[in-house]
């Protein structure tokens, strides 16, 4: 990029004057001298461009030594003029040197090169700082998401293990298949949910296994309705993102509640995910909350905010003894 930019910049005068030099015999005779003169001056300006960008600006401008910066620039300008005069007298002895036009041209070139060099350094540093800032933010987000996910998993495990204890006390024949389902869930949590995203079908299988375990626990005491539907198999979603809503429904939608029910619905269509969970609860019950109470919902809200931002819409309604969450995510 730099080579192309310099080649284009310094070839413009040659391209603009080539048609006139072919008609002027003296210009044709002086052309080799002019090429050498321009090559020397152009090399000087290129060196000054990078010298200003990588040495002068960090040493003087970034340290707020403005007078030193101005002095160095004045030295560069004077040195450029002296170099131009020396080259002219060396390459074209006996010719009259037009000091006024040459000084004006040198000053204009100096201002252009130094301004371009300063702008280049500021823009390059700004892009570098933005990149480092973005990488730092991404690193912080990944760390925070990892912590949030690690909090979700133990919370879920505590609930499932309580279910196993209940089945063991009942000496239920469902304990063995329940343990097999639990093994499948743990395999998913330990080995498949480490990635940034998983296929939506795997996440729904995970949800279904959890719901099956809960159905084995409650039997016909709780009416559970589940409806999962997707229009294609290629959708991907963050792992362990939907389970806290289902956990919350079973935690607060069971127990001493008249006609308890839990409705879980998931539909993925045209790159949009619609997910809803509703359950009946007892508004007058006073639960004694422990340290893990509310961890799931709090974390999933935070994860949704970090991962999807404006690409999601979460609504929580609580009225008439019915708790309802509706979630919409743009999967594209």
Secondary structure, DSSP 8 states (H G I E B T S, - for coil): -HHHHHHHHHHHHHHHHHHHHTT-HHHHHHHHHHHHHHHHHHHHHHHHHHHIIIIIIIIIITTT-HHHHHHHHHHHHHHHHHHHHHHHHHHSTTS---HHHHHHHHHHHHHHHHHHHHHHHHHHHHHHHHHHHHHHHHHHHHHHHHHHHHHHHHHHHHHHHHHHHHHHHHT-THHHHHHHHHHHHHHIIIIITTSS-EEHHHHHHHHHHHHHHHHHHHGGGSEEEEEEEES-S--EE-TTSSHHHHHHHHHHSSSS-TT-EEEEEEEEETTEEEEEEEEE--TT------TTTTHHHHHHHHHHHHHTGGGEEEEEEEETTEEEEEEEEE--
